[in-house]
Amino acid sequence: MTGPSRPKRTRLRRGARPKSPHLTEAALVDVQEKIGYVFKDRSILDRAMTHASALTGPYAQGSSYQRLEFLGDRVLGLVIAERIFERRPTEAEGRLAVRLNRFVNKSACAQAVQDIGLAPYILLGPSEQRNGGYHNINILGDVCEAVIAALYLDSGLKPARNFIERAWATQFKALPEELRDAKSQLQEWAQAKGYATPVYQMRDRSGPDHAPRFTVEVILDRYHRADASGPSKQAAERAAADTLLKQLKVT
């Protein structure tokens, strides 16, 4: 007499498990062309382009770019620091810090992604797409750092450096003009050093209406102050910023 038959155990095939989101073959070709590099391991590029919102439902166990952006941020900082150190051999540490901060912040990374056209290829979930994720500065900046890390992990520092030179080309050209403004330079230096935003206060206005003279004081975190005068409030603010930069030995 035979006993009741037991239900057959079914074995899940590995191929049946849902895969993490990935770039289509056409998108892969486009992205690698824009980056200027062909990946040995394409999965790491897929991960660099994947936002966490795309990992819902059957993809919940997949990987996003979050860990990669941590590494990419450090690689970016090294490459930029090395670049400006070599190209600005006579500049003081403070001025180098201003330049470094200008290139490694989230906005700069987002602009780099936009400049080379990677934004439309980011893998986003439906909700993040509706919320404008392809234009979100934080997402764009994070993807940029993740791509840098992917390049570094796939083939070392050289392709990461080549990508940075390519993606930051427009920003490298624009920087000298921007740094001529003392107020911008002081603000960027303060941000790089962890200070609060500089505060400008008008201390005096003298002279006739047709030839006024303004005196402005700039205050940085209560401990650093400088004042200067000029024919307009804006000119006096720039002069005060320039004076403080010299006191701080940034210029």
NULO-845667 format. One record per atom (N, C-alpha, C, O, CB): x, y, z negated; residue in three letters. Coordinates in steps of 0.1 Angstrom, whole numbers, plus 2048, in hexadecimal, padded with zeros to 3 digits. Glycine has a CB too. Layout:
# residues N
XYZala ...
END
This chain:
# residues 251
8097F4800met 800800800met 80980C800met 81280E7F8met 7F68007F4met 806814809thr 80E82080Athr 80882C802thr 7FB82D802thr 810824819thr 8108347FCgly 80B83F7F5gly 80784B7FEgly 80984A80Agly 8168447EBgly 8028557F7pro 7FE8617FFpro 80A867806pro 815868800pro 7F786B7F6pro 80886B812ser 813871819ser 81787F814ser 80E887811ser 810871828ser 824881813arg 82888E80Farg 82A89881Aarg 82E894825arg 83588D807arg 8278A4818pro 8288AE823pro 8378AF827pro 8408AE81Fpro 8238BC81Fpro 8398B0834lys 8468B1839lys 84D8BE835lys 8468C9836lys 8468AF848lys 8598BE832arg 8608CA82Farg 8658D083Carg 86A8CA845arg 86C8C8825arg 8628DD83Dthr 8668E4849thr 8738EB846thr 8748F283Cthr 85B8ED84Fthr 87C8EA84Farg 8898F184Earg 8898FE856arg 8878FE862arg 8958E8852arg 88C90984Fleu 88C916856leu 89891785Fleu 8A491585Aleu 88C92284Cleu 89691986Barg 8A291B874arg 8A8928872arg 8A1932870arg 89D919883arg 8B5928872arg 8BC935871arg 8B893F87Barg 8B694B878arg 8CB933871arg 8B593B887gly 8B2944892gly 8A494A890gly 8A1954896gly 8B293D89Fgly 89C944887ala 88E949885ala 88E95487Bala 88495C87Bala 88593E880ala 898957874arg 89896286Aarg 89996F872arg 8A197087Barg 8A4960860arg 89297986Dpro 892986874pro 8A098C872pro 8A698C868pro 88798F86Epro 8A499287Dlys 8B199987Dlys 8B09A7879lys 8A59AD87Alys 8B899888Blys 8BA9AD874ser 8BA9BB871ser 8B89C387Eser 8BC9BF889ser 8C79C086Aser 8B39D087Dpro 8B29D8889pro 8C09DA890pro 8CA9DA88Apro 8AC9E6886pro 8BF9DB89Dhis 8CC9DD8A4his 8C99E58B1his 8BE9E68B6his 8D29CF8A8his 8D49EB8B6leu 8D39F38C2leu 8D09E98CEleu 8D59DE8CFleu 8E09FB8C5leu 8C89EE8D7thr 8C69E68E4thr 8D39E68EBthr 8DC9EE8E9thr 8BA9ED8ECthr 8D49DE8F5glu 8E09DD8FDglu 8E39EA904glu 8EE9EE905glu 8DF9D1907glu 8D89F0909ala 8DA9FD910ala 8DFA08907ala 8E7A1090Aala 8CDA01917ala 8D8A088FBala 8DCA128F1ala 8EAA108ECala 8F2A198E9ala 8D2A118E5ala 8EEA038EBleu 8FCA008E6leu 906A058F0leu 910A0B8ECleu 8FE9F08E5leu 904A048FDval 90DA09907val 90EA18906val 918A1E906val 908A05915val 902A1F904asp 902A2D904asp 909A338F7asp 911A3C8F8asp 8F3A32903asp 906A2C8ECval 90CA318DFval 91CA2F8E0val 923A388DCval 906A298D3val 920A248E4gln 92FA228E5gln 935A2B8EFgln 941A308ECgln 932A138E9gln 92EA2F8FAglu 934A38903glu 935A468FCglu 93FA4D8FEglu 92BA39910glu 92BA4A8F5lys 92BA578EElys 936A578E3lys 93CA628E1lys 91DA5A8E8lys 938A4C8DCile 942A4B8D2ile 950A4B8D8ile 959A508D2ile 93FA3F8C9ile 951A458E4gly 95EA438EAgly 965A378E5gly 972A378E5gly 966A4F8E7gly 95EA2C8E2tyr 964A208DCtyr 95BA158DEtyr 94FA168DDtyr 968A228CDtyr 960A098E2val 9599FD8E3val 95C9F48D7val 9679F08D4val 95C9F58F1val 9519F08CFphe 9539E98C3phe 9569DA8C5phe 9509D48CEphe 9479EB8BAphe 95F9D58BDlys 9619C68BDlys 9559BF8B6lys 9519B58BBlys 96E9C38B6lys 9519C58ABasp 9469C08A4asp 93A9CA8A5asp 93A9D489Easp 9499BE895asp 9309C78AEarg 9269D08B0arg 91C9D28A4arg 9159DC8A3arg 91E9CC8BCarg 91C9C789Bser 9139C8890ser 9169D3887ser 90D9D9880ser 9139BA888ser 9239D7886ile 9279E287Dile 9229EF882ile 91E9F887Bile 9369E287Bile 9219F0890leu 91B9FC896leu 90C9FD894leu 907A07891leu 91F9FD8A5leu 9069F1895asp 8F79F1892asp 8F59F5884asp 8EB9FD882asp 8F29E2894asp 8FD9F187Barg 8FB9F586Darg 8FDA0486Barg 8F6A0A863arg 9049ED863arg 907A09871ala 90AA18870ala 8FFA20875ala 8FDA2C871ala 917A1B877ala 8F7A1B87Fmet 8ECA23885met 8DFA2087Fmet 8D5A25883met 8ECA20894met 8DEA18874thr 8D1A1486Ethr 8CEA1B861thr 8D6A1A857thr 8D2A0586Bthr 8C3A22861his 8BEA29855his 8B6A1F84Dhis 8B0A16852his 8B6A35859his 8B6A21840ala 8AFA18837ala 8A1A1683Aala 89BA0C837ala 8B1A1C828ala 89AA20840ser 88CA20843ser 889A1584Dser 87EA1184Fser 887A2D848ser 893A11855ala 891A0785Fala 8929F9859ala 8919EF861ala 89BA0886Aala 8959F884Cleu 8979EB846leu 88B9E683Eleu 88D9E0833leu 8A49EB83Eleu 87F9E9842thr 8739E583Bthr 86E9D8841thr 8729D484Bthr 8689F083Bthr 8649D283Agly 85E9C683Fgly 8689BB841gly 86F9B8838gly 8579C984Dgly 8689B584Dpro 8719A984Fpro 8809AD84Fpro 8889A484Epro 86E9A285Cpro 8839BA84Ftyr 8919BE84Ftyr 8969C3842tyr 8A09C9841tyr 8939C985Atyr 88E9C0837ala 8919C682Aala 89E9C2825ala 8A49C981Dala 8869C2820ala 8A39B6829gln 8B09B1824gln 8BC9B682Dgln 8C79B282Agln 8B09A2823gln 8B99BE837gly 8C49C3840gly 8CC9CD839gly 8CB9D082Egly 8BE9C884Dgly 8D59D2841ser 8DF9DC83Cser 8DE9E9843ser 8DC9EA850ser 8ED9D783Eser 8DE9F483Cser 8DEA02841ser 8ECA07841ser 8F5A0083Eser 8D4A0B839ser 8EDA14844tyr 8FAA1B845tyr 8FFA20838tyr 90AA26837tyr 8F9A2684Ftyr 8F8A1E82Dgln 8FBA24820gln 909A2181Bgln 910A2B817gln 8F1A21816gln 90DA1581Barg 91BA12816arg 925A17820arg 930A1B81Carg 91CA02815arg 922A1782Dleu 92CA1C837leu 92FA2B835leu 93AA2F837leu 927A18845leu 924A32832glu 926A41831glu 930A44826glu 937A4E827glu 919A4882Fglu 930A3C81Bphe 939A3E810phe 947A3E815phe 950A46812phe 937A34805phe 94BA3481Dleu 958A32822leu 95BA3D82Dleu 966A4282Dleu 95AA24828leu 951A3F835gly 954A49840gly 957A5683Bgly 95FA5E841gly 948A49849gly 951A5A830asp 953A6882Aasp 962A69827asp 968A74829asp 94AA6A81Easp 968A5E821arg 976A5F81Darg 97FA5F829arg 989A66829arg 979A53814arg 97CA57833val 984A5783Fval 984A64846val 98EA6984Bval 97FA4C849val 978A6A847leu 976A7884Dleu 97FA82846leu 986A8A84Cleu 968A7C84Dleu 97EA82838gly 986A8B830gly 995A8A833gly 99CA94834gly 983A89822gly 99AA7D834leu 9A8A7B837leu 9ACA80844leu 9B6A87845leu 9ABA6C836leu 9A4A7D84Fval 9A8A8185Cval 9A8A9185Eval 9B1A96864val 99EA7B866val 99DA97858ile 99CAA6859ile 9A8AAC851ile 9AEAB6856ile 98FAAB854ile 9AAAA7845ala 9B5AAD83Dala 9C2AAB844ala 9CAAB5844ala 9B6AA682Fala 9C5AA084Aglu 9D1A9E851glu 9D2AA785Dglu 9DDAAD860glu 9D2A8F856glu 9C7AA9864arg 9C7AB2870arg 9CAAC086Carg 9D3AC6872arg 9B9AB1876arg 9C3AC6862ile 9C6AD485File 9D3AD6858ile 9D9AE1859ile 9BAAD9856ile 9D8ACC851phe 9E5ACD84Aphe 9F0ACE855phe 9F9AD6853phe 9E7AC1841phe 9EFAC6860glu 9F9AC786Aglu 9F8AD3873glu A02AD9877glu 9F8ABA873glu 9ECAD8875arg 9EAAE387Earg 9EBAF1877arg 9ECAFB87Earg 9DDAE2885arg 9EBAF186Aarg 9ECAFE862arg 9F7AFD858arg 9F5AFD84Carg 9DEB0185Barg A04AFC85Dpro A0FAF9854pro A12B0484Apro A19B02840pro A1BAF685Cpro A0DB1084Dthr A11B1C844thr A05B2083Bthr A07B29833thr A15B2784Cthr 9FAB1983Cglu 9EEB1E835glu 9EEB19826glu 9F4B0E824glu 9E1B1983Bglu 9E9B2181Dala 9E9B1D80Fala 9DEB1280Dala 9D5B10815ala 9E5B29806ala 9DFB0B802glu 9D6B007FEglu 9C8B057FEglu 9BFAFE803glu 9DAAFA7F1glu 9C5B117F9gly 9B7B167F8gly 9B1B17806gly 9A5B14808gly 9B7B237F1gly 9B8B1C80Farg 9B3B1E81Darg 9B1B11824arg 9A7B0F82Barg 9BDB27825arg 9BAB07821leu 9B8AFA827leu 9ACAF3821leu 9A4AEC828leu 9C5AF1824leu 9A9AF6814ala 99DAF080Eala 990AF6815ala 986AEF816ala 99DAF37FFala 991B03818val 985B0981Fval 983B0282Cval 977AFF830val 988B18821val 98DB00834arg 98CAF9841arg 987AEB83Farg 97EAE7847arg 999AF9848arg 98CAE4836leu 988AD6833leu 979AD5830leu 972ACD836leu 990AD0828leu 975ADE827asn 967ADE823asn 95EAE182Fasn 953ADC830asn 964AE8818asn 962AEA838arg 95BAEE844arg 958AE284Darg 94EAE1853arg 962AF984Barg 961AD884Dphe 960ACD857phe 95AAC1851phe 955AB8859phe 96EACA85Cphe 95AABF844val 956AB283Eval 948AB3837val 944AA8832val 960AAD834val 941ABE838asn 934ABE831asn 92AAB883Aasn 92CAB5845asn 930ACD82Easn 91EAB6834lys 913AAF83Blys 90FAB6848lys 90CAAF852lys 907AAE832lys 90EAC3848ser 90AACA854ser 914AC885Fser 910AC786Bser 909AD9851ser 921AC885Cala 92BAC6866ala 92AAB886Cala 92BAB6878ala 939AC8860ala 927AAE864cys 925AA0868cys 919A9F871cys 919A9987Ccys 925A9785Dcys 90EAA686Dala 902AA6875ala 904AAC883ala 8FFAA788Dala 8F6AAD86Dala 90BAB7883gln 90EABE88Fgln 916AB5899gln 914AB58A5gln 915ACB88Dgln 920AAE893ala 928AA589Bala 920A9A8A2ala 922A978ADala 933A9E892ala 916A9589Bval 90DA8A8A0val 905A918ACval 903A8A8B6val 904A85896val 900A9D8A9gln 8F8AA38B3gln 900AA78C0gln 8FCAA68CBgln 8F1AB08AEgln 90DAAB8BDasp 915AAF8C9asp 918AA48D2asp 919AA68DEasp 922AB58C3asp 91AA988CDile 91DA8D8D6ile 910A848DAile 911A7B8E1ile 927A848CFile 905A888D4gly 8F8A828D9gly 8F4A758D3gly 8EEA6D8D9gly 8F9A818E7gly 8F8A728C6leu 8F5A668C0leu 8E7A658B9leu 8E1A5B8B7leu 8FFA628B6leu 8E2A718B6ala 8D5A728AEala 8CAA698B4ala 8C4A628ACala 8D1A808ADala 8C7A698C1pro 8BBA628C6pro 8BDA528C4pro 8B3A4B8C5pro 8B9A658D4pro 8C9A4E8C1tyr 8CBA3F8C0tyr 8CAA3A8B2tyr 8CCA2E8B0tyr 8D8A3C8C6tyr 8C9A438A8ile 8C8A3E89Aile 8BCA35898ile 8B1A3889Dile 8C7A4A890ile 8BDA2A891leu 8B2A2188Fleu 8ABA25882leu 8B0A24877leu 8B8A1288Dleu 89FA2A884leu 897A30879leu 88AA28879leu 885A22883leu 894A3F87Bleu 884A2886Dgly 876A2286Bgly 86CA2C870gly 86FA37872gly 874A1F85Cgly 860A27873pro 855A2F879pro 852A3C870pro 850A47876pro 849A2787Apro 852A3A863ser 84FA4685Bser 85AA5185Cser 857A5C85Cser 84DA4184Cser 866A4C85Cglu 871A5685Dglu 872A5C86Bglu 876A6886Cglu 87FA4F85Aglu 86EA55875gln 86DA5B882gln 862A66882gln 864A71888gln 869A5088Dgln 857A6387Carg 84CA6E87Barg 850A7A873arg 84CA85876arg 83FA68876arg 859A78869asn 85DA83861asn 869A8A867asn 86FA93860asn 861A7D853asn 86DA88873gly 877A8F87Agly 885A8A876gly 88EA93876gly 876A9D876gly 887A7E874gly 894A7886Fgly 89FA7B879gly 8ABA7C875gly 893A6A86Dgly 89CA7B886tyr 8A6A7D890tyr 8ACA8C890tyr 8B6A8E896tyr 8A0A7B89Etyr 8A6A94888his 8ABAA2886his 8AFAA5878his 8B2AB0875his 8A0AAC88Bhis 8AEA9B86Fasn 8B1A9D861asn 8C0A9E85Fasn 8C7A94862asn 8ABA91859asn 8C5AA985Aile 8D3AAB858ile 8DAAA0850ile 8E5A9C852ile 8D6AB9852ile 8D3A9C845asn 8D9A9283Casn 8DAA85843asn 8E5A7E842asn 8D0A9182Fasn 8D0A8184Bile 8D1A74852ile 8DCA7585Dile 8E4A6C85Eile 8C3A71858ile 8DCA80864leu 8E6A8186Fleu 8F4A81869leu 8FDA7A86Eleu 8E4A8E877leu 8F6A8885Egly 903A88857gly 907A7B852gly 913A77853gly 903A9284Cgly 8FEA7484Casp 901A66847asp 905A5D852asp 90EA55851asp 8F5A6183Fasp 8FDA5D85Dval 901A54869val 90FA5786Eval 916A4E871val 8F6A56874val 912A6486Ecys 91FA68873cys 92AA6286Bcys 934A5C870cys 921A77873cys 929A6385Eglu 933A5D855glu 933A4E856glu 93EA47855glu 930A60846glu 927A47858ala 926A3985Aala 92DA34866ala 934A2A866ala 918A3485Aala 92CA3C871val 932A3887Eval 941A3987Cval 949A31881val 92EA42889val 946A43875ile 955A45873ile 95AA3886Bile 964A3386Eile 958A5186Bile 952A34861ala 956A28859ala 956A1C862ala 95EA13861ala 94DA2684Dala 94CA1B86Bala 94BA0F874ala 957A0E87Dala 95CA0387Fala 93EA1087Cala 95BA1A882leu 967A1A88Aleu 974A16883leu 97CA0E887leu 969A28890leu 975A1B877tyr 980A1886Etyr 981A0986Btyr 98BA0386Btyr 97FA20861tyr 975A03867leu 9759F5864leu 9779EC870leu 97D9E186Fleu 9689F285Dleu 9729F087Casp 9739E8888asp 9829E888Dasp 9869DE893asp 96A9ED892asp 9899F488Cser 9969F4893ser 9A09FE88Cser 9AAA01893ser 9949F88A1ser 99DA02880gly 9A7A0B879gly 9A5A1A87Bgly 99AA1E880gly 9B4A0787Egly 9AFA21877leu 9AEA30877leu 9AEA37884leu 9A7A41886leu 9B9A3586Eleu 9B5A3188Elys 9B6A3889Blys 9A9A3A8A2lys 9A7A468A6lys 9BFA2F8A4lys 9A0A318A4pro 993A348AApro 98BA3D8A2pro 983A458A8pro 98BA278ADpro 98CA3D895ala 984A4688Cala 989A5488Eala 981A5E890ala 986A4287Dala 996A5688Farg 99CA63892arg 998A688A0arg 995A748A2arg 9ACA63891arg 998A5F8AAasn 995A638B7asn 986A688B8asn 983A728BFasn 997A588C1asn 97EA618B1phe 96FA658B0phe 96EA728AAphe 966A7B8AFphe 967A5A8A9phe 975A7589File 973A82898ile 978A8D8A1ile 972A988A2ile 97BA8188Bile 983A8B8A8glu 988A958B1glu 97EA988BCglu 97CAA48C0glu 996A918B7glu 977A8E8C0arg 96DA8F8CBarg 960A968C6arg 95BA9F8CCarg 96AA818D1arg 95BA918BBala 94FA968B6ala 94FAA48AFala 945AAB8AFala 949A8C8ACala 95BAA78AAtrp 95DAB48A4trp 963ABF8ADtrp 966ACA8A8trp 966AB3897trp 965ABC8BAala 96CAC58C3ala 966AD38C3ala 96EADD8C2ala 96CABF8D1ala 959AD48C4thr 952AE18C4thr 955AE98B7thr 957AF58B7thr 943ADF8C6thr 954AE28ACgln 956AE889Fgln 965AEC89Dgln 967AF7897gln 952ADF893gln 96EAE48A2phe 97CAE88A1phe 97FAF58A8phe 987AFE8A3phe 985ADD8A6phe 979AF78B3lys 97BB038BBlys 974B0F8B5lys 979B1B8B6lys 975B018C9lys 969B0D8AEala 961B198A8ala 967B1E89Bala 964B29897ala 953B158A6ala 96FB16894leu 973B19886leu 97BB26885leu 978B2E87Cleu 97BB0E881leu 985B2988Dpro 98DB3588Bpro 985B4188Bpro 987B4A883pro 998B36896pro 97BB42894glu 972B4E894glu 96AB50887glu 969B5B882glu 969B4E8A0glu 965B44882glu 95DB45876glu 965B4A86Aglu 960B51861glu 957B37873glu 972B45869leu 97AB4885Dleu 97FB5785Dleu 985B5B853leu 986B3F85Dleu 97CB5F867arg 980B6D867arg 977B7585Darg 97AB80859arg 97FB73875arg 96BB6F85Aasp 962B76851asp 966B72842asp 965B6683Fasp 953B72854asp 96BB7B83Bala 96FB7882Dala 965B73824ala 967B6A81Cala 975B85827ala 958B78826lys 94DB7381Dlys 94BB64820lys 949B5C816lys 940B7B820lys 94BB6082Cser 949B52830ser 954B4982Aser 952B3E825ser 948B5083Fser 960B4E82Bgln 96CB47826gln 96BB45817gln 96EB3A812gln 979B4E82Agln 968B50810leu 967B4F802leu 95CB457FDleu 95EB3E7F4leu 964B5D7FCleu 951B46804gln 946B3D800gln 94AB2E803gln 947B267FAgln 939B40808gln 950B2B80Eglu 954B1E811glu 95FB19807glu 95FB0D803glu 959B1D81Fglu 968B22803trp 973B1E7FAtrp 96CB1B7ECtrp 970B127E5trp 97DB2A7F8trp 963B247E8ala 95CB227DBala 954B157DBala 955B0D7D1ala 952B2D7D9ala 94EB117E6gln 947B057E7gln 950AF97E6gln 94DAEF7E0gln 93EB047F4gln 95BAFA7EDala 965AEF7EDala 96BAED7DFala 96EAE27DBala 971AF27F7ala 96CAF77D7lys 971AF77C9lys 967AF47BFlys 96AAF27B3lys 979B037C6lys 95AAF37C3gly 94FAF07B9gly 94AAFC7B2gly 943AFB7A8gly 954AE77AFgly 94DB097B7tyr 948B157B0tyr 93AB187B6tyr 936B137C0tyr 952B217B3tyr 933B217AEala 926B257B3ala 928B2F7BEala 934B347C1ala 91FB2C7A7ala 91EB327C5thr 91FB3C7D0thr 923B4A7CBthr 91DB4E7C1thr 911B3D7D8thr 92CB507D2pro 931B5E7CDpro 925B677CDpro 91CB677D6pro 93CB637D7pro 925B707C3val 91BB7A7C2val 920B887C5val 92BB8C7BFval 914B7A7B3val 919B907CDtyr 91EB9E7D0tyr 915BA87C9tyr 909BA77CBtyr 91EBA07DFtyr 91BBB27C2gln 913BBC7BBgln 919BCA7BFgln 925BCC7BFgln 914BBA7ACgln 910BD37C3met 914BE07C7met 916BE87BAmet 90EBE97B2met 90ABE77D0met 922BEE7B9arg 926BF57ADarg 925C057AFarg 923C0C7A5arg 934BF27A9arg 926C097BBasp 926C187BDasp 923C1B7CBasp 926C147D5asp 933C1E7B9asp 91CC277CDarg 91AC2C7DAarg 91DC3B7D9arg 918C427D1arg 90BC2A7E0arg 926C407E2ser 92BC4E7E1ser 92CC537EFser 92AC4C7F9ser 938C4F7DAser 92EC617F0gly 930C677FDgly 922C6C802gly 918C687FDgly 936C5E806gly 923C7480Dpro 917C79813pro 910C6E81Bpro 916C6481Epro 91AC8581Cpro 903C7181Fasp 8FCC67826asp 902C63833asp 901C57838asp 8EEC6C828asp 908C6D83Ahis 90EC69847his 91CC62846his 921C5D850his 910C7684Fhis 921C6183Aala 92EC5A838ala 92EC5482Aala 936C58821ala 93AC6483Aala 925C4B827pro 925C4581Apro 930C3C817pro 937C37820pro 918C3D818pro 932C3980Aarg 93DC30806arg 937C277FBarg 932C2B7F1arg 949C38800arg 938C1A7FEphe 932C107F5phe 93DC087EEphe 948C057F4phe 929C067FDphe 93BC067E1thr 945BFD7DAthr 93DBF17D5thr 933BF27CEthr 94BC057CEthr 942BE57D8val 93CBD97D5val 945BD07CDval 951BCF7D0val 937BD17E2val 940BC97C3glu 948BBF7BCglu 943BB17BFglu 937BAE7C0glu 947BC17ACglu 94CBA87C2val 949B9A7C4val 94DB927B7val 958B947B2val 950B947D0val 944B897B3ile 946B827A6ile 945B737AAile 93BB6E7B0ile 93BB8579Bile 94FB6B7A6leu 94FB5D7A9leu 950B5579Cleu 95BB55795leu 95BB597B2leu 945B4F798asp 945B4778Casp 949B4E77Fasp 94FB48777asp 94DB3B78Easp 947B5B77Farg 949B64773arg 958B67770arg 95BB7176Aarg 943B5E767arg 961B5E775tyr 96FB5F771tyr 977B6777Ctyr 982B6C779tyr 975B5276Ftyr 972B67788his 97AB6D793his 972B79798his 966B7779Dhis 97DB6379Ehis 978B85798arg 971B9179Darg 97AB997A5arg 986B997A4arg 96BB99791arg 974BA17AEala 97CBAA7B6ala 972BB57BCala 966BB17BEala 984BA37C2ala 976BC17BEasp 96EBCB7C4asp 975BD27CFasp 981BD27CFasp 969BD57B9asp 96DBD87D8ala 973BDF7E3ala 968BE97E8ala 95DBE87E5ala 978BD57EEala 96DBF27F0ser 964BFC7F6ser 963BFC805ser 96DBF680Bser 968C0A7F1ser 959C0180Bgly 957C01819gly 94CC0B81Egly 945C10815gly 955BF381Fgly 94CC0E82Bpro 942C17830pro 934C12830pro 92AC19832pro 946C1C83Epro 932C0582Dser 925BFF82Cser 925BF4822ser 930BF081Dser 920BF983Aser 919BF081Dlys 919BE6813lys 91FBD9818lys 927BD2811lys 90ABE380Elys 91CBD5825gln 922BC982Agln 931BC982Bgln 938BC0828gln 91BBC6838gln 936BD5830ala 944BD6831ala 94BBD6823ala 956BD0822ala 948BE4838ala 945BDB819ala 94ABDB80Cala 94ABCD806ala 954BC9800ala 943BE4802ala 940BC5809glu 93FBB7805glu 94ABAF80Bglu 951BA7805glu 932BB1808glu 94DBB1818arg 957BAA81Farg 965BAD81Aarg 96EBA5818arg 957BAC82Earg 967BBA817ala 974BBF811ala 976BB9803ala 981BB5800ala 974BCE810ala 96BBB87FBala 96CBB27EEala 970BA47EEala 978B9F7E7ala 95FBB47E6ala 969B9D7F8ala 96CB8E7FAala 97AB8C7FEala 981B837F9ala 963B88804ala 97FB95807asp 98DB9480Basp 997B96800asp 9A1B8F7FFasp 990B9D817asp 994BA07F7thr 99CBA37ECthr 99DB977E2thr 9A7B937DDthr 997BAF7E4thr 991B917E0leu 991B857D7leu 998B797DDleu 99FB727D5leu 982B827D3leu 997B777EAleu 99EB6C7F0leu 9ADB6E7EEleu 9B4B647ECleu 99BB6C7FFleu 9B2B7A7EFlys 9C0B7D7EDlys 9C4B7B7DFlys 9CFB757DClys 9C4B8B7F2lys 9BCB7F7D5gln 9BFB7C7C7gln 9BFB6D7C4gln 9C8B697BDgln 9B4B827BFgln 9B7B667CBleu 9B6B577C9leu 9C1B507D1leu 9C3B447D0leu 9A8B527CDleu 9C8B587D9lys 9D3B527E2lys 9CDB487EClys 9D4B3E7EFlys 9DEB4C7DAlys 9C1B4B7F1val 9BBB437FBval 9C1B46809val 9C3B3E811val 9ACB447FBval 9C3B5380Bthr 9C8B57818thr 9D8B59817thr 9DEB5D821thr 9C2B6581Cthr 
END
